[in-house]
Amino acid sequence: MPREEINMADEKRKKKNHKSKIGGQALIEGVMMKGSYKSAMACRLPNGEIDLEVWDEKNGKNAPWYRKIPFVRGIFNFIISLVDGYRCLMKSAEKQMDEDNPQEEMTKFEKWLDDKFGEKIMSVFMVLAVIVSVAVAMFLFMYLPTKTVGLIKPIKDYSILKTFLEGIIKIIIFVLYLGFTSLMKDIKRTYEYHGAEHKTIACHEAGEELNVENVRKQSRFHPRCGTSFIFLVLIVGIFVFSFLSWGSTLVRVGMKLVLMPLIVGISYEIIRLAGRYDNVITRIISAPGLQLQKLTTREPDDKQIEVAIAAIKPCIPEDLEDDLW
């Protein structure tokens, strides 16, 4: 076989086993993708057209030093993903406002908000949404489990057991939350776009042409999903928090907050390994998160897949070496 054909065959095999750095998030009638040098969000507008926005990123060789150091990069990447995710989610909601339809007359409160903040109103709502979300998350996953376990008197002298039960309560709350949201009509549709996002990334990693037919046959479950990451954070937290004192609920919650960057950093490195390698250990690590994705993903229709394809294409670098996870 000629050398050129051998090189082409090797390159094809390499592409089929490609583990992409591209990650994404489902939006309201859309998908956001983040690549090494470009990110994009694609949304299906009320008129049926696909709206696409593309912007520069620093996730590849041009990434700042603090996003490259193991156990440090995780917390920064996590925070950046949250901020970008909220921003794109709010923008996708704005895009669903049909300007051709007459809007209802604003209430006095809405007029006051419009006069006070004008075009910045969505930014204000985004900040408020973040504050409320963080407060609810802290109550549900930090204060409530600790307080509940602290009330169980028979195990008050068994610190390890209390930490284990605390972790189990967090996992139960997390699963119940996912199960409840999966029943909501609007959220269910967002989960369909989540499935489209996973399938499209899987198609890219399989080295197949990005079209609806090829994407449709891919799995909607992916080891690098945010759902899997959060589950890992809960599991790692059980081990780390086992070293904390149970003397005071508020003190324990405060110490948890201090240790969260460490837990996020460790979890990020674990999910990096799970996303890059396929062996017995990584399959065991990924298994619970993949099962939870049965709640957070749904099979998408062809139009949703088209949106995900539009979002991922600008994010694929010319040199696939720059896209390696």
Secondary structure as UniProt FT lines:
FT   HELIX           3..16
FT   STRAND          23..27
FT   TURN            28..29
FT   STRAND          30..34
FT   STRAND          38..44
FT   TURN            46..47
FT   STRAND          50..56
FT   TURN            61..62
FT   HELIX           65..67
FT   TURN            70..72
FT   HELIX           73..95
FT   TURN            99..100
FT   HELIX           108..117
FT   HELIX           118..120
FT   HELIX           121..138
FT   HELIX           139..143
FT   HELIX           144..150
FT   HELIX           153..155
FT   TURN            156..157
FT   HELIX           159..181
FT   TURN            182..183
FT   HELIX           185..205
FT   TURN            206..207
FT   HELIX           212..216
FT   TURN            223..224
FT   HELIX           226..241
FT   TURN            242..243
FT   HELIX           249..276
FT   HELIX           280..296
FT   HELIX           302..312
FT   HELIX           313..315
FT   HELIX           320..323
//
